[in-house]
């Protein structure tokens, strides 16, 4: 059995070989803290390049260019009222300008780096296994490459072809499991099978139970949201609501931070209506790529929720066409939406559109007005889903102006408050209890910890307090590699 120090020495040697320096959480939150020498080097590097210095671009503040960009303010858009149909202001953080085109490079950074800097993962002998419904394993494979680690990606066979093509491109070992976005158990089954076959060769980094996923969003996304609100708020306006699809519950970690700063906010978790696990303990398949279902993630702090909403996947797919087909964009400009904004609607991937729908549902449910601000995120963009547009053309034919008019009125202006639950204490308890069947019975988690998540007031605070400790570990690790000296 190798000691922690032996593993750390292997990791340090690998980092020296490949010029790998790890950013701290503070630097990802505030890139002004990044050494000037590294910023200068980034001027020669593309946003998606497989270069270890791109670890410093795991931030919401990248300059929105493909090559050589620096850093600025948080990337976000405000949704025009002509598009939302509500008086409340809806602000959306944009994920496209992360490496790989999705903020999942942050969600995967936390779990892997924590293990590297603490001697729990040896990149010279072990592989990082990323169980995922899509973007998480893309982020994991990318971060693994930049951090000098081999990777294994597991995702449902029904995911977009773009995902599979890209994973092969970065050299990840890829396994496609039966089903679609909702088939999470099949991913776990394959993970268990590979772990049994290969033993210690594999380190499983499960997005649904790795606190580093939620912790990154607590530290980086939560603060980015706070900054956007503080920069945008006008007199009498308040941060009223956050809407995020549940997925792995990683992004919902940002709400634990925001609750500390804005105690009165309403937090809503969305899920596909076709797989209403939180709403009705339900099941099923759906097409909102980017969110996993049929269980409650271990890292989801259910007590911090105020509401759950079901989003019809047909609405997300129809709006995908409205936002991206030529006739759809032309129709939107006729509704008074400025052409410059219409041309930016490709910044919204399928789950991003679901987040927009959910934010509008919240505005209508709580009868919000001009003094209310709602925040959400666009996890990724349509750059990752072009094949889905082609599939819809084959399924339904060419998109017409009549289709655009129907989708605009029904899927946007016609958004209603159906399939929403404002949570009581026992609603939350019911949802929390669902963790038992996945995590205690199937995955071998501790029943004591499950109960602590619910009854111990300090449980979640102590989890998110690890940020300071992990930053200290990263700083110490970088000192031992000695690579920062040249920057």
C-alpha positions, 0 to 999 in steps of 0.5 A: 500500500502506497503512503499518502506522501508517495502518491503526492510525490508521484503527482508532483512529478507528473505536474512538473513534467506537464507544467500543471499549476492548479488555480485556487477557488479564490482565483476562479472567483476573482481572476484578478488574483491570477499571476500576470505571467499566466495571464500573458501566456493565456493570450497565446492559448485558445479557450478549448485548447488542451493546455494545463494553463486553461485550468485558470479559465475555469471561471465565469469571467472569461473574455467571450472569445475563442482565442487568447482572451483575458478576464472581465466581468461575469458573462450574463444576459438579461432576458427582454420582457418581450421574450419572457412576458413577465415584469420581473427581471431575469438574469442568466449567467452564460456557461458557453465561455468556459473551456468545453462550452459548459461550466461543468469544468468547474463541477469536475475540478473540485472532486478531482483536485481535492484528491490530487492535492491530498494524496488520494489519487495517483495520476501515474497509476489510476484513472478518474471515472466520471459517471454522467448524463453528459456534460459532467463527463465532458468536463471531467475528461477535459480536466483530467487531461489538463491535470495529467490524468487518464479518464473513463466516461460513462453516459447514456447512449441516448445523449447527443452525438457531439458529446461522444465525438468530443470525448473520443477526441480527448482520449477518454475511455467511453462507455455508453449505457442503455437509455436516456437522460433519466437512466442514472441507475444504469450508469451506476451499475456500469460504474460498479461493474468496472470498479469490480473488474479493475479495483484500485486502478479506478477512482470513481468521481460521482457528480451526484455524491462528490461535495466538491461539485456543489462546493465549487458552485458555492464558492464560484457560481454563488459569488458570481450571481451575487456580483451580477445582482449587485451590479444590475440592481436598481433602486427598490429592487431585490434578489427574489428568486433562483431557479435551477434544474436539479441535475446533479444538484451541483449548481444548487450549491450556489443557493446555499451561499446566496441564502446566507447573503439574501435570506428571503430568496425563493429557491426552486429546483426544476425537473423534467415533467416526464420524470417527476421524481421530486414532484410525484416520486415519479419516473420516466424518460425525457429530452432535457439533456443536462439533468439526471433523474429518478433519484435525489443527489446525495449533495442536494440540500433539500432543506434549502429548497422552497419550491419544485417545478416540472418543465415539459421537455416538449416546451424546451425542444420547441423553444430550441427551434424557435430560438435557432431556426431562421423562421423562428428568429425572424418571427421574434424580431417581429415581436419587438425583440432586438435582432442583436439579442435574437442572434445570441439565443444560441447561447441557450442549450436545452437545459438552459431553455428549461431554466428560462421556462422555470424562471418565468414560471416562478415570476408568474407564481409569485406575481413578481413585478419590476422590483423583483430579480430572478437569477438562473444559468445557461449551463451550455449553448446550442454549440453542443446540440446541433444534431438535435435541430436536425433530428427535429427537422426530420421528425416534424419537417421544416420550421415555418413562421406559423410554427414560430407563432404557435410556439411563441404564444403557447410555449413562452407567453402561455407559460403557466404555474401548473406542476409547481409545489411550494414546499412544506417542511414535510414535502422537503422531508419526503424528498430527502427520504428518497435519498435512502433508496439510492444511497443507503440501499444501493450505494452503501452510504451511511445512514447516520450521515443521511440523518445528519444532513436533515437534523444537524444544523451544522452539516451543510455549513461544515461541508461548504467550509472546506473551501478554505482548507482546500485552497490552503492545500492547493497553495501548498501543493503548488509550492511543492511543484515550484512551477509558479516561480516562473510566472 
